[in-house]
Amino acid sequence: MELNLNVLDEQERIGFLLRSLYQEHGFTRYRMSKFEEYDLYSRNKDFLLSEGVLTFTDLNGRLMALKPDVTLSIVRNMKDCGNGLQKLYYHENVYRVPAGSDGFREETQVGVECMGRVDGKAIQEMLKLAAESLRLLSGRYVLEISHLDLLSAMVDTVATDNGTRERILRCSGQKNLHGISEICREAGLAEGAERPLLEMLGTYGSPRTVMPAIRRIAEENGCGDYARELGQAVASLMGTEEEEHLWIDFSATEDLKYYNGIAFKGFLEGIPDPVLSGGQYDALMRRMHRKDRAVGFAVFLHRLDRLNREGGAN
């Protein structure tokens, strides 16, 4: 019997197509409970997108939580695989307070996680899969890519203390270059000390256009290895149909607590918020006493309500 996708609503249909895509790429499904012990989230609040957590006490007296995050649960429940790779995908609901909201929402995500010996090739494959996921949703998409270790290192060449660093990062996320200069003057830094950072933040666009300048700025400030990693990550997509949809931008500073290294977001025309978000998260693995490296992303199905069928998945 042939499956009729017309009987599914839009979220179900897109979820089915994404799951099929991930299975084709060798990912196996990971299923989880709707709740975990609250202790998991209370000890890792820095990595949550929302501070609020819905809790209840079970019949054994344990404080439980409706899961606000999928990756934390997967990292906790899987074991290191050494030189191999664990390739998992999920289709789950999470419960969190969105930014600007005054209450909890149930949100649906489909995502992938790759854990183990995550090297440059694995990161390239993850970026390609993210682009394929966006293309499945709409032909009018942008995959925005950055390197958070490079951004952090460039900020460290300027900041003299943690307070100054945090203020500069906030301005970086807002592309407030004038604000960064003001912070540097208030901190007593030499005139022009922030110029390389401002140049890098002002360098954004297609990889073919901006990577030469990024490499130069990074090399001049002792961060050349990070720029090479960024160049290698996007290299496999150059010359493909995905290239015209790629964008390098270093303003994604809000993800620094969760991600390191390569980070990326996916946008669709007509939807202001990212519908896909991902990157490397080795710091979270270390926090959870895991030796493996990791990279992954999630597609936020609840943000696709404004995506009509004419411009949506096919």
Buried (B, 14 or more C-beta within 10 A) or exposed (E): EEEEEEEBEBBBBBBBBBBEBBEEBEBEEBEBEEBBBBEBBEEBEEBBBBEBBBBEEEEEEEEBBBBBBBBBBBBBEBEEEEEEBBBBBBBBBBBBBBEEEEEBEEBBBBBBBBBBBBEBEBBBBBBBBBBBBBBBBBBEBBBBBBBBBBBBBBBBEBBEEEEBBBBBBBBBBEBBBEBBBBBBEEBEBEEEBBEBBBBBBEBBEBBBEBBEBBBBBBEEBEBBEBBBBBBBBBEBBBEEEBBEBBBBBBBBBEBBBBBBBBBBBBBBEEBEEBBBBBBBBBBBBEBBEBEBBBBBBBBBBBBBEEBEEEBBBE
